């Protein structure tokens, strides 16, 4: 039975290959809800849930290409400090939000500020990493 196109609720815990936990709906006490195979989740997660039954649990390993993609060096940008408002307040080593062309905010990691140049990394923080998920399907709506 396929869950494709159905609204599902799942509990999950996500870890990296070294065992580091990066996210968990279980810890938040609230399952995540999404439409299966509608592109709302990373491809490997969607595929894992597609044929699950309510109450079923599984552990999946999702390669980077089916998760947040590989790291892309073109997504690392360097800009002169004088072109960035309040550049002196940018928190090095943290993520800030910038406005995209359509006015939508998007996260960028402030990698460094050196010699009048700010280096921003716009890759997703999990790009280039294989992910592991313990998933439990808790509800399916037709």
Buried (B, 14 or more C-beta within 10 A) or exposed (E): EEBEEBBBBBBBBBBEEEEEEEBBBBEEEEBBBBBBBEEEBBBBBBBBBBBBEEEEEEEBEBEBEBBBBEBEEEBBEEEEBEEBEEBEEBEEEEEEEEEEEEEEEEEBBBBBBEEEEBBBBBBBEBBBBBBBBBBBBBEBEE
